Amino acid sequence: MSQDELKSFYRRNLPHIQTPGATFFVTFQLAGTIPQHVLAQWKTEKLQFDREKSRLLRMQKDSGAASTQQRHFEEKYKHLEWNRQWFRKFEKTLDSAGNGPVWLKDSRIAKAVAESLHYRDGKMYCLDAYCIMSNHVHVVFTPLTRQSSRTDAVNPAENTAQTKDLCYNSLSSIMQSLKGYTARKANSLLGRSGAFWQPESYDHIVRDANEWQRIVTYVLNNPVKAGLVDRWEKWQWSYCRCSIGC
């Protein structure tokens, strides 16, 4: 897929990236793939980050050192950078597959996850892309409104006031449904019980067309980067809506 094809697809199919109704990039992984000491560090740093953010916001508000808009921009940027740093740490751990199970290597399990992702397409979200690796899954989707059709979400109404009032499926409800079903299915296939997915996952709101392009390209090229295939289209457990009619 060329860069121009990705840009063209985005312009035609995802004209608005906003909250509510934002497009999400989500990574979720098998239980035990992120070592407990890494998760503990992440939780500690997140708590410290949130506390420091609240403290600085109070100080800035009291002193009037910056405008509300400027403070919002600065804190959003800091949070984005913090998330990116931890995502890189998680990805390095996941890509090495050196910790925890690799159940998604089992084609039965990967197929069940892929089918579940597609089943919710048009019902809970509009699915853009995914990649299923040995121990984690990357997915990009836009939640649909609860009474919406796929077309409604891809081509939102011009009346922005009405759009803001729409009730979208929440990210938490989507992930609960997806992870809950696939965990039960996978455990049944494997003849096991217990946690299948790790509770913690990474999610990021896609801000604009350029970021969407970078993220989708990154998702699709995971197996290429891992040396499993030389082109993303050759990986059985990758999907991009761009490839349909593009």
matplotlib code that plots the C-alpha trace (Angstrom):
import matplotlib.pyplot as plt

x = [0.0, 1.5, 1.5, -0.8, -3.3, -3.5, -4.0, -6.7, -8.5, -8.4, -9.8, -12.7, -13.6, -12.5, -13.1, -13.5, -11.4, -13.0, -14.3, -16.9, -16.8, -13.0, -10.9, -8.8, -5.6, -5.6, -3.1, -4.0, -1.9, -2.0, -1.9, 1.6, 3.3, 4.3, 6.3, 4.8, 7.7, 7.2, 3.5, 4.2, 6.6, 4.1, 1.3, 3.6, 4.8, 1.3, 0.1, 3.0, 2.4, -1.3, -0.5, 2.1, -0.2, -2.9, -0.4, 0.9, -2.5, -3.5, -0.4, -0.9, -4.5, -3.7, -0.8, -2.5, 0.8, -0.8, -4.1, -6.5, -6.0, -2.3, -2.3, -4.6, -2.3, 0.8, -0.7, -2.1, 1.3, 3.1, 0.5, 0.9, 4.7, 4.4, 2.1, 4.4, 7.4, 5.6, 4.1, 7.7, 8.7, 5.6, 6.2, 9.8, 8.8, 6.0, 8.0, 10.7, 8.1, 10.5, 7.9, 4.6, 2.6, 2.3, -1.1, -1.9, 0.6, -2.1, -4.0, -7.3, -6.9, -5.8, -8.7, -11.2, -9.8, -9.9, -13.5, -14.5, -12.9, -14.8, -18.1, -18.2, -17.4, -20.5, -22.2, -20.0, -17.3, -16.0, -12.9, -9.9, -7.1, -5.6, -2.7, -2.6, 0.9, 2.0, 1.2, -0.6, -3.1, -3.1, -6.4, -7.7, -11.4, -14.0, -16.9, -20.3, -23.3, -25.6, -28.4, -26.0, -25.2, -21.6, -22.4, -23.6, -20.3, -18.1, -20.0, -21.3, -24.1, -23.2, -25.2, -22.4, -24.8, -26.7, -23.4, -22.3, -25.5, -25.0, -24.3, -21.3, -20.3, -17.7, -14.2, -14.5, -17.7, -16.2, -13.0, -15.0, -17.1, -14.2, -11.8, -14.5, -15.7, -12.3, -11.0, -13.8, -13.4, -9.6, -9.6, -12.2, -10.0, -6.9, -8.6, -7.5, -9.1, -7.9, -7.0, -6.3, -5.9, -3.9, -6.3, -4.0, -4.1, -2.8, -5.2, -4.7, -7.0, -6.0, -5.7, -5.6, -5.2, -1.4, -1.3, -3.9, -1.7, 1.4, -0.5, -2.1, 1.2, 2.8, 0.1, 0.3, 4.1, 4.4, 5.0, 7.4, 9.4, 9.5, 10.9, 7.9, 7.0, 8.4, 5.0, 2.2, -0.4, 1.3, 0.6, -2.6, -3.7, -3.5, -6.3, -6.9, -10.1, -8.0, -7.3, -11.0, -11.7, -8.6]
y = [0.0, 3.3, 6.5, 8.2, 5.3, 5.6, 9.4, 9.0, 6.3, 8.5, 11.5, 9.5, 7.5, 9.2, 12.9, 13.8, 12.7, 14.0, 13.1, 11.8, 9.4, 9.5, 6.9, 4.7, 2.9, 0.0, -2.6, -5.5, -8.4, -11.9, -12.2, -12.4, -10.9, -7.7, -8.6, -7.6, -5.3, -3.4, -3.0, -1.9, 0.7, 1.9, 2.2, 4.1, 6.5, 7.1, 7.9, 10.3, 11.9, 12.4, 13.9, 16.3, 17.3, 18.2, 20.1, 22.2, 23.0, 24.3, 26.4, 27.8, 28.5, 30.3, 32.3, 33.0, 32.1, 30.8, 30.9, 28.0, 27.1, 27.1, 25.0, 22.5, 22.2, 21.8, 19.1, 17.3, 17.3, 16.0, 13.2, 12.2, 12.1, 10.0, 7.6, 7.3, 6.5, 3.7, 2.4, 2.0, 0.1, -2.2, -2.8, -3.8, -6.3, -7.7, -7.9, -9.9, -12.5, -13.3, -13.2, -15.1, -17.2, -16.9, -18.5, -16.3, -18.4, -21.1, -20.5, -21.5, -18.8, -16.2, -17.1, -16.7, -13.2, -12.2, -13.3, -11.5, -8.3, -8.6, -9.6, -6.3, -4.3, -2.4, -3.2, -1.6, 0.1, 0.8, -1.4, 0.2, -2.2, -4.8, -7.1, -10.2, -11.2, -14.1, -12.4, -9.1, -7.4, -4.0, -2.6, 0.7, 1.5, 4.2, 3.5, 3.7, 5.4, 2.9, 3.4, 4.1, 2.2, 1.9, 4.6, 6.9, 6.8, 7.0, 9.9, 11.9, 14.3, 17.9, 19.2, 19.3, 20.1, 16.9, 14.9, 16.1, 14.7, 11.2, 8.4, 6.4, 2.9, 3.5, 2.1, 0.2, -1.5, -2.5, -3.9, -5.7, -7.4, -8.2, -9.5, -11.3, -13.3, -14.1, -15.1, -17.6, -19.0, -19.3, -20.9, -23.5, -24.2, -24.5, -26.6, -24.1, -21.6, -18.3, -15.0, -14.9, -11.2, -8.8, -6.2, -3.3, -2.2, 0.8, 3.1, 6.3, 8.7, 9.4, 13.1, 13.7, 12.1, 12.1, 10.3, 7.8, 7.1, 6.6, 4.3, 2.1, 1.7, 0.8, -1.8, -3.4, -3.6, -5.4, -8.8, -7.3, -5.6, -9.0, -10.7, -13.0, -11.8, -9.3, -7.6, -7.0, -8.5, -11.9, -12.0, -14.1, -12.2, -8.6, -6.6, -3.1, -1.8, 0.2, -3.0, -3.4, -1.5, 0.7]
z = [0.0, -1.0, 1.1, -1.5, -1.4, 2.4, 2.2, -0.5, 1.6, 4.7, 2.8, 1.4, 4.4, 7.6, 7.1, 10.8, 13.7, 16.9, 20.4, 20.8, 17.8, 17.6, 15.9, 18.3, 18.0, 20.5, 21.5, 23.8, 24.8, 26.3, 30.1, 31.4, 28.3, 30.2, 33.3, 36.6, 37.6, 34.3, 34.9, 38.5, 37.2, 34.7, 37.3, 39.7, 37.0, 35.8, 39.3, 39.8, 36.4, 37.2, 40.6, 39.2, 36.4, 38.9, 41.1, 38.2, 36.9, 40.3, 40.5, 37.0, 37.7, 41.0, 39.5, 36.1, 34.5, 31.4, 29.6, 30.0, 26.3, 26.6, 29.8, 28.1, 25.1, 27.3, 29.5, 26.5, 24.8, 28.0, 28.4, 24.7, 25.1, 28.3, 26.6, 23.6, 25.8, 27.6, 24.4, 23.0, 26.2, 25.9, 22.2, 22.7, 25.3, 23.2, 20.0, 21.7, 22.8, 25.6, 28.4, 28.8, 26.3, 22.6, 22.1, 19.1, 17.1, 17.2, 14.0, 15.7, 18.2, 15.7, 13.5, 16.4, 17.2, 13.6, 13.2, 16.4, 15.1, 11.8, 13.5, 15.4, 12.3, 11.4, 14.7, 17.3, 15.3, 11.8, 11.4, 9.6, 10.3, 12.6, 13.0, 15.1, 16.3, 18.5, 21.8, 21.1, 18.7, 17.2, 15.9, 14.6, 14.6, 14.9, 17.4, 15.8, 17.4, 19.1, 16.5, 13.6, 10.5, 9.1, 6.5, 9.2, 11.0, 7.9, 6.5, 9.6, 9.2, 8.2, 11.2, 13.8, 16.6, 16.0, 15.7, 19.1, 20.6, 19.2, 21.7, 20.6, 21.8, 24.4, 24.0, 27.3, 26.2, 22.9, 24.5, 27.2, 24.5, 22.3, 24.9, 26.9, 24.0, 22.6, 26.0, 26.5, 23.0, 23.2, 26.6, 25.3, 22.3, 24.5, 27.2, 29.9, 32.3, 33.8, 32.5, 28.7, 28.0, 30.2, 31.7, 30.9, 27.2, 25.3, 23.6, 21.7, 20.0, 16.4, 16.0, 12.2, 8.8, 8.9, 12.3, 11.0, 8.1, 10.3, 12.7, 10.1, 8.3, 11.6, 12.4, 9.0, 9.0, 12.4, 10.8, 8.2, 11.0, 12.8, 9.7, 9.3, 5.8, 3.3, 2.6, 5.0, 2.5, 3.0, 6.7, 7.2, 10.3, 9.0, 7.6, 6.1, 4.8, 2.3, 0.4, -0.5, -3.7, -3.3]

ax = plt.figure().add_subplot(projection="3d")
ax.plot(x, y, z, "-o")
ax.set_aspect("equal")
plt.show()
